[in-house]
Amino acid sequence: MNKVYPDAATALNDIVKDGQTIAVGGFGLCGIPEALIAALRDSGVQNLTAISNNAGVDGFGLGQLLTTRQIKKMIASYVGENKEFERQYLAGELELEFTPQGTLAEKLRAGGAGIPAFFTKTGVGTLVAEGKEVREFDGERYVMERSLVADVSLVKAHKADKAGNLVFNKTARNFNPNVAMAGKVTVVEVEELVEVGQLDPDQIHTPGIFVHRIVVNATPEKRIEQRTVRA
């Protein structure tokens, strides 16, 4: 099975549709699949539910899809870097499901592992728990959280072999492994592609069983979200 596609647009062409749930890896602008996000924007699909730790920044990352009004709902844990996000949310134009960061990671991991729900203490007694089942275990209260499964997952890795085994670069790993697990179809953008057998098995972070399509973007922009330098 050939998992390698010539470019991001071709990789997404026959799998993205209006109304889908799309999970996207990254933390801030670190480890985001830049080319795949741009191709998703250019595809013109509408009414998307986007699962991501955050929503990029204005005009870059997922912020591009907010500008084009392609996202109807965000499931996220932090959105403070995007003014257009704020404007749309406060105007009632964008649905938002706030999720604690660790809970979001576990919801994706559980979805990829086939676990439909789990209990956590995070959010008990707060707005996060409203409308959710709360149970007591060993004298402590826990809220039930449903797992997340995406129609399509977009992932960024540093390196892949042609079977889809992935290696991430340091903190750019972040949400990407969980996002890869949670997708019914997972598309990965990598900077380097090698032959099967060239990766040390002990260094593989995500096995190829979770990866369906691969595109190479050898020179991503890797924009810095907030650049700080010494005087």
Beta strands, then each sheet from edge to edge (+ up, - down):
strand 1: 21-24
strand 2: 48-51
strand 3: 71-76
strand 4: 95-98
strand 5: 117-120
strand 6: 134-137
strand 7: 140-146
strand 8: 150-161
strand 9: 166-167
strand 10: 183-194
strand 11: 213-216
sheet 1: 4+ 3+ 2+ 1+ 8+ 9-
sheet 2: 4+ 3+ 2+ 1+ 8+ 10+ 11+
sheet 3: 5+ 7- 6+
end
